[in-house]
């Protein structure tokens, strides 16, 4: 029995990886391609039904995915656009839930407002997994990416809180607004406190107790689960706990993680999150038979009509809210109009259009109990599940596929960035080289005269400083710099490849130890990574 499960798991993983490679060949973001592939596979006659277990998504998948997204979120950018991020993550979620609640209760026969809020809570948040997975393959201005990813980190908390309150209202038949507001703030504050506390605790633990890169990596894998489970145990927001803890630990990682731990844990996390994402998106597509089978009280055409109307309202609400958020403050303040440059009208549109729903919405819909406490079937569960599934397809597949041509059509660029990343990199590296040379000259001047290795290091730093000066001068002309950098990268790649070929030739001669050869090969890999850049995820 176990042998069969292992064989099936290996076959599924291999199939998913092949599908991802096909998606890359077709230049389609793998989350979109996997959902489409899952849909097509689910239509194969005799294909067994695979149902997503909501607890599996919320407990197994959500904490590490949120933690990894928070870890690689820029503190500086997050703080810079915090007002817009929090306004979208909370204000827009609540507004969307209200719109969906009253619209759905008016067009779907028998659906109450409380059930409408349940549907709104499920479908109001763009998905963190979809945002980080799809957007990283597209050329979107950093401001827009920061807002979308920052919003998707936090809005799961606000939407799941709406969902919990709406579910309680449907089951109990009553809803007290004042108590709901108090509980909301308690859940949010409690989640933030637990996330910060666990993050600080494990940061201190790793700093005080000697460890190695293997232990450090395993601890970073365990911590998000402790944050999430700890917060949920006390009925606080596990999502906010993981996000806050991830941001805090990332900001202070230089205090307690060695360079080897950061490299190793980064690689492990990259593979793990990629694997989780691929499984999640293929599962969304495979859910089609389960969702369709649940449609007993409505026809498929009715379900599609409701889904398109509600999905359109969700997209429309987001577009209006995004433009209002950008232009309304300018209408209220003449001072703001004078100080702040006129906003680009394309930004709110892309922020609206790039919002995709994903597995959290589907898992939340599936977590609605099939029966009420009195034994009766949960009312309208089937239509809520179907509408959620179709909205995911509309936003993830439909908007996701249209996003690339729309970006090309709008031709939006990072025109507002203060300093290009290439120039920032040169300035930073030059400062660090200056620091290193200053340290060597002040503290080790005598040793540099007597120790040939230290003397060589000094000459190397001086030469690198001269190269940095040449690079800065080259950057004065953008076109010259781009061409020179491209040519230099190509030359360095070919040099490293020649070194690698020579290394493999010597390996066949069996003169040197294998572990020494691997160490040198790894150094060549790091040298090439410096040129091409580490591809995360």
C-alpha positions in Angstrom: 0.0 0.0 0.0 2.8 2.5 1.0 4.7 1.4 -2.1 1.8 2.3 -4.3 1.4 5.8 -2.7 5.2 6.5 -3.1 5.0 5.4 -6.8 1.9 7.5 -7.5 3.6 10.5 -5.7 6.7 10.2 -7.8 4.7 9.9 -11.0 2.6 13.0 -10.1 5.7 15.1 -9.2 7.4 14.1 -12.4 4.3 14.9 -14.5 4.0 18.3 -12.8 7.7 19.1 -13.5 7.3 18.2 -17.1 4.2 20.4 -17.3 6.2 23.3 -15.8 8.9 22.8 -18.4 6.3 22.8 -21.2 4.8 26.0 -19.7 8.3 27.7 -19.7 8.8 26.6 -23.3 5.4 28.2 -24.3 6.4 31.3 -22.1 3.3 31.0 -19.9 3.7 31.5 -16.2 3.6 28.1 -14.6 0.7 28.8 -12.1 -1.6 29.6 -15.1 -0.3 26.7 -17.2 -0.7 24.2 -14.3 -4.3 25.3 -13.6 -5.2 24.9 -17.3 -3.4 21.5 -17.4 -5.2 20.4 -14.2 -8.5 21.3 -15.8 -7.8 19.3 -18.9 -6.5 16.3 -16.9 -9.7 16.3 -14.8 -11.8 15.9 -17.9 -10.1 12.6 -18.9 -12.6 9.8 -18.5 -11.9 7.6 -15.5 -9.7 10.1 -13.8 -10.1 9.8 -10.0 -11.5 12.7 -8.1 -8.9 14.6 -6.0 -10.4 16.9 -3.4 -8.4 19.6 -1.7 -8.4 19.2 2.1 -8.8 22.8 3.5 -6.9 22.0 6.7 -4.0 20.8 4.6 -3.8 24.1 2.7 -4.2 26.3 5.8 -1.8 24.3 8.0 0.7 22.7 5.6 1.0 25.1 2.7 0.0 28.6 3.9 2.5 29.2 6.7 5.8 28.5 4.7 4.5 30.3 1.6 3.6 33.4 3.6 6.8 33.2 5.6 8.9 33.0 2.4 7.1 35.9 0.8 7.5 38.0 3.9 11.2 37.0 4.2 12.0 38.4 0.7 9.7 41.5 1.0 11.6 44.7 1.1 11.2 46.5 4.5 12.0 49.8 2.9 9.5 49.4 0.0 6.9 48.0 2.3 7.2 51.0 4.7 7.3 53.5 1.8 3.9 52.2 0.3 2.4 51.1 3.7 -0.6 53.4 3.4 -1.7 52.1 0.1 -0.9 48.5 1.1 -2.9 48.6 4.3 -5.8 50.5 2.6 -6.0 47.8 -0.1 -5.5 44.9 2.4 -8.2 46.0 4.8 -10.4 48.7 3.3 -10.7 47.1 -0.1 -11.3 43.6 1.4 -14.2 44.9 3.5 -15.7 47.0 0.7 -15.5 44.1 -1.7 -17.1 41.8 0.9 -20.0 44.3 1.3 -20.5 44.6 -2.5 -20.5 40.8 -3.0 -22.8 40.2 -0.1 -25.6 42.5 -1.3 -25.1 41.7 -5.0 -25.1 38.0 -4.6 -28.1 38.0 -2.2 -30.0 40.0 -4.8 -29.3 37.8 -7.8 -29.1 34.3 -6.3 -32.5 33.1 -5.1 -32.6 32.2 -1.4 -29.1 33.4 -0.6 -29.1 35.6 2.5 -26.9 38.6 3.2 -24.9 36.6 5.8 -24.2 34.0 3.1 -23.3 36.8 0.7 -20.7 38.0 3.2 -19.4 34.4 3.4 -19.0 34.5 -0.4 -17.4 38.0 -0.2 -14.9 36.9 2.5 -13.8 34.0 0.4 -13.3 35.9 -2.9 -12.2 39.4 -1.7 -8.5 38.8 -1.3 -6.0 38.4 -4.2 -3.8 35.4 -3.5 -0.2 35.7 -2.1 0.8 32.6 -4.0 -0.6 33.8 -7.3 0.8 37.3 -6.9 4.4 36.2 -6.1 4.5 33.3 -8.6 3.0 35.1 -11.6 4.3 38.6 -11.2 8.0 37.6 -10.8 7.9 36.5 -14.4 6.7 39.8 -15.7 8.3 43.3 -16.1 6.2 45.3 -13.7 7.4 48.5 -12.0 8.7 47.9 -8.5 6.1 50.1 -6.9 3.3 48.1 -8.3 4.9 44.8 -7.5 5.5 46.0 -3.9 1.9 47.1 -3.4 0.5 43.9 -4.9 2.7 41.5 -2.9 2.4 43.6 0.3 -1.3 43.6 0.0 -1.6 39.9 -0.7 0.5 39.1 2.4 -1.9 40.9 4.7 -5.3 40.6 3.1 -5.6 36.9 3.8 -5.9 37.8 7.4 -8.7 40.4 6.9 -10.6 38.2 4.5 -10.4 35.1 6.7 -11.7 37.2 9.6 -14.7 38.3 7.5 -15.2 34.7 6.5 -15.1 33.4 10.1 -17.6 36.1 11.3 -20.0 35.4 8.4 -19.8 31.7 9.0 -20.6 32.2 12.6 -23.5 34.4 11.7 -25.0 31.8 9.3 -24.6 29.0 11.8 -25.9 30.9 14.9 -28.3 33.2 13.0 -27.1 36.4 14.7 -24.4 39.0 14.2 -23.4 41.7 16.7 -21.3 44.4 14.9 -19.6 45.8 18.0 -18.5 42.4 19.2 -17.2 41.6 15.7 -15.1 44.8 15.6 -13.7 44.0 19.0 -12.9 40.5 18.0 -11.3 41.7 14.8 -8.8 43.9 16.6 -8.1 41.2 19.2 -7.3 38.7 16.4 -5.1 41.1 14.5 -3.2 42.5 17.6 -2.8 39.0 19.1 -1.5 37.6 15.8 1.0 40.4 15.4 2.2 39.9 19.0 2.7 36.2 18.7 4.5 36.5 15.4 6.8 39.2 16.7 7.4 37.2 19.9 8.2 33.9 18.2 10.5 35.7 15.7 12.5 37.5 18.4 12.7 34.4 20.5 14.1 32.2 17.8 16.4 35.0 16.6 17.9 35.2 20.2 18.1 31.4 20.3 20.1 31.1 17.1 22.3 33.9 18.2 23.1 32.5 21.6 23.4 28.8 20.9 26.1 27.6 18.4 24.7 25.8 15.4 25.4 25.0 11.8 23.8 25.7 8.5 21.8 22.4 8.6 20.3 23.2 12.0 19.6 26.9 11.0 17.8 25.8 7.8 15.6 23.3 9.6 14.7 25.9 12.3 13.6 28.4 9.6 11.4 25.7 8.2 9.8 25.0 11.6 9.3 28.6 12.8 6.4 29.6 10.5 4.4 26.6 11.7 5.0 27.5 15.3 3.9 31.1 14.6 0.7 30.0 12.7 -0.3 27.2 15.1 0.4 29.3 18.2 -1.7 32.2 17.0 -4.6 30.0 15.8 -4.5 28.1 19.1 -5.4 31.3 20.9 -8.0 32.2 18.2 -5.8 35.0 16.8 -4.8 35.6 13.2 -2.2 33.0 12.2 -1.6 34.8 8.8 -0.6 38.0 10.5 1.6 36.1 12.9 3.5 34.5 10.1 3.8 37.7 8.0 5.0 39.8 11.0 7.4 37.1 12.2 8.8 36.6 8.7 9.4 40.3 8.2 11.1 40.7 11.6 13.3 37.6 11.2 14.3 38.6 7.7 15.3 42.1 8.8 17.5 40.8 11.6 18.8 37.7 9.8 22.4 39.1 9.5 22.6 39.0 13.4 22.1 35.2 13.7 22.5 33.5 10.4 26.0 32.8 9.0 26.8 33.3 5.3 26.6 29.5 4.7 23.2 29.3 6.5 21.8 32.1 4.4 23.0 30.5 1.1 21.8 27.0 2.1 18.5 28.0 3.6 17.8 30.3 0.6 18.3 27.4 -1.8 16.2 25.0 0.3 13.4 27.5 0.7 13.4 28.3 -3.1 13.0 24.6 -4.0 10.4 23.9 -1.2 8.1 26.9 -2.2 8.4 26.1 -5.9 7.3 22.5 -5.2 4.4 23.7 -2.9 3.2 26.2 -5.5 3.2 23.6 -8.3 1.2 21.2 -6.3 -1.3 23.9 -5.3 -2.0 25.1 -8.8 -2.3 21.7 -10.3 -4.8 20.8 -7.5 -6.9 23.9 -8.3 -7.4 22.6 -11.9 -8.1 19.0 -10.7 -10.9 20.3 -8.5 -13.3 20.8 -11.4 -15.2 17.4 -11.1 -15.6 17.9 -7.3 -17.0 21.4 -7.8 -19.3 20.4 -10.7 -20.6 17.4 -8.8 -21.7 19.6 -5.9 -23.9 21.7 -8.2 -27.3 20.0 -7.5 -29.6 22.9 -6.9 -28.5 25.0 -9.9 -27.7 24.5 -13.5 -24.1 25.0 -14.8 -25.3 27.9 -16.9 -26.9 29.6 -13.9 -23.7 29.1 -11.9 -21.6 30.6 -14.7 -23.9 33.6 -15.0 -23.7 34.3 -11.2 -20.0 33.9 -11.3 -19.4 36.3 -14.2 -21.7 39.0 -12.7 -20.1 38.7 -9.2 -16.5 38.4 -10.6 -17.1 41.4 -12.8 -18.4 43.3 -9.7 -15.2 42.3 -7.8 -12.9 43.5 -10.6 -14.9 46.7 -11.1 -14.9 47.5 -7.3 -11.1 47.1 -7.3 -10.6 49.3 -10.3 -12.8 52.1 -8.8 -11.2 51.8 -5.4 -7.7 51.9 -6.8 -8.4 55.1 -8.8 -10.2 56.7 -5.8 -7.3 55.8 -3.6 -4.9 57.6 -5.9 -6.9 60.6 -7.0 -9.3 61.4 -4.1 -6.6 62.7 -1.7 -5.4 65.1 -4.4 -8.9 66.4 -4.8 -9.1 67.1 -1.1 -5.7 68.8 -0.7 -4.3 71.5 -3.0 -1.0 71.3 -1.0 -0.7 67.6 -2.0 -1.2 68.5 -5.7 1.6 71.0 -5.5 4.1 68.8 -3.7 3.4 65.3 -5.2 3.8 64.8 -9.0 0.7 63.9 -10.9 0.1 60.1 -10.7 0.3 57.8 -13.6 -3.2 56.7 -14.6 -1.8 53.3 -15.7 -0.7 52.3 -12.2 -4.2 51.8 -10.6 -5.3 49.9 -13.7 -2.4 47.4 -13.5 -2.8 47.1 -9.7 -6.5 46.2 -10.3 -5.9 43.9 -13.2 -3.0 42.0 -11.7 -5.0 40.9 -8.7 -5.6 37.1 -9.0 -7.5 34.7 -6.7 -6.0 31.4 -5.8 -5.9 28.4 -3.5 -6.7 30.3 -0.3 -10.1 31.3 -1.7 -10.8 27.7 -2.9 -9.7 26.2 0.4 -11.8 28.7 2.4 -14.9 27.8 0.3 -14.2 24.1 0.7 -13.8 24.6 4.5 -17.5 25.6 4.8 -19.1 22.7 6.7 -21.4 20.4 4.7 -24.0 20.3 7.5 -25.2 22.8 10.2 -25.0 21.8 13.9 -28.7 20.7 13.8 -27.9 18.2 11.0 -29.4 20.1 8.1 -27.3 20.6 5.0 -25.4 23.9 4.9 -27.6 26.2 2.7 -26.2 27.2 -0.7 -22.7 25.7 -0.1 -22.6 24.3 -3.6 -23.2 27.6 -5.4 -20.7 29.4 -3.1 -18.1 26.8 -4.0 -18.9 26.9 -7.8 -18.8 30.7 -8.0 -15.5 30.8 -6.1 -14.0 28.2 -8.5 -15.1 30.2 -11.6 -13.9 33.5 -10.2 -10.4 31.9 -9.6 -10.4 30.8 -13.3 -11.5 34.3 -14.5 -8.9 36.1 -12.4 -6.0 33.7 -12.5 -6.2 32.3 -16.0 -8.1 35.0 -17.8 -6.5 38.1 -16.3 -3.2 36.3 -15.9 -3.0 35.5 -19.7 -4.1 39.0 -20.6 -1.7 40.8 -18.3 1.4 40.4 -20.5 -0.1 41.9 -23.7 -1.7 44.7 -21.6 1.7 45.6 -20.0 3.2 45.7 -23.5 0.3 47.9 -24.7 0.5 50.3 -21.8 4.4 50.5 -22.0 4.7 51.3 -18.3 8.2 51.6 -17.0 10.0 52.4 -13.7 10.4 56.0 -14.7 9.9 57.3 -11.2 12.7 55.3 -9.6 15.2 57.6 -8.0 18.4 55.6 -8.9 18.7 52.6 -11.2 19.5 49.3 -9.5 22.8 49.0 -11.6 24.0 52.3 -10.3 23.0 51.5 -6.7 25.0 48.2 -7.0 28.1 50.0 -8.2 27.9 52.6 -5.4 27.4 50.0 -2.7 30.2 47.8 -3.9 32.6 50.7 -4.2 31.7 51.8 -0.6 32.4 48.2 0.7 35.7 48.0 -1.2 36.7 51.4 0.3 35.8 50.0 3.8 37.8 46.9 3.2 40.9 48.8 2.0 40.7 51.3 4.8 40.5 48.4 7.4 43.5 46.7 5.8 45.6 49.9 5.6 44.9 51.0 9.2 45.0 47.7 11.1 47.2 45.4 9.0 49.7 47.7 7.2 52.7 46.0 8.8 51.4 42.5 8.0 50.8 43.6 4.4 54.6 44.3 4.1 55.7 40.9 5.5 52.9 38.5 4.5 52.7 38.0 0.7 49.1 36.8 0.8 47.9 39.9 2.7 49.9 42.0 0.4 48.2 40.3 -2.6 44.8 41.0 -1.0 45.7 44.7 -0.7 46.7 44.9 -4.4 43.6 43.1 -5.3 41.4 45.6 -3.5 43.2 48.5 -5.0 42.7 47.0 -8.5 39.0 46.4 -7.8 38.7 50.0 -6.7 40.2 51.1 -10.0 37.7 48.8 -11.9 34.8 50.3 -9.9 36.0 53.8 -10.9 36.0 52.7 -14.6 32.6 51.2 -14.2 31.2 54.4 -12.7 32.6 56.4 -15.5 31.2 53.9 -18.0 27.8 54.4 -16.5 27.8 58.1 -17.3 26.5 57.0 -20.7 23.6 54.6 -20.2 23.9 53.0 -23.7 27.6 52.4 -23.4 27.2 50.9 -19.9 24.4 48.5 -21.0 26.4 47.3 -24.0 29.7 47.0 -22.0 28.0 45.1 -19.2 26.3 42.7 -21.6 29.6 42.1 -23.5 31.5 41.7 -20.2 29.0 39.1 -18.9 29.2 37.1 -22.1 33.1 37.1 -21.9 33.0 36.0 -18.2 30.5 33.2 -18.9 32.8 31.8 -21.7 35.9 32.1 -19.4 34.1 30.2 -16.6 32.8 27.6 -19.0 36.4 27.1 -20.3 37.6 26.7 -16.6 34.7 24.2 -16.0 35.7 22.2 -19.1 39.3 22.0 -17.9 38.2 21.0 -14.4 36.1 18.1 -15.9 39.1 17.1 -18.0 41.3 16.9 -14.9 38.5 15.0 -13.1 38.8 12.2 -15.7 42.5 11.9 -15.0 41.7 11.0 -11.4 44.7 12.8 -9.9 42.8 15.0 -7.5 40.4 14.1 -4.7 36.7 14.3 -5.6 35.7 16.5 -2.7 38.4 19.0 -3.7 37.1 19.0 -7.3 33.6 19.6 -6.0 34.7 22.5 -3.8 36.4 24.2 -6.9 33.4 23.5 -9.0 31.1 25.1 -6.4 33.4 28.2 -6.5 32.9 28.4 -10.2 29.2 28.1 -9.7 29.3 31.0 -7.3 31.4 33.1 -9.7 28.8 32.5 -12.5 26.0 33.3 -10.1 27.6 36.7 -9.4 27.4 37.4 -13.2 23.9 36.0 -13.9 22.3 36.7 -10.5 20.6 34.3 -8.2 17.2 33.3 -9.5 14.9 33.0 -6.6 11.9 30.8 -7.0 
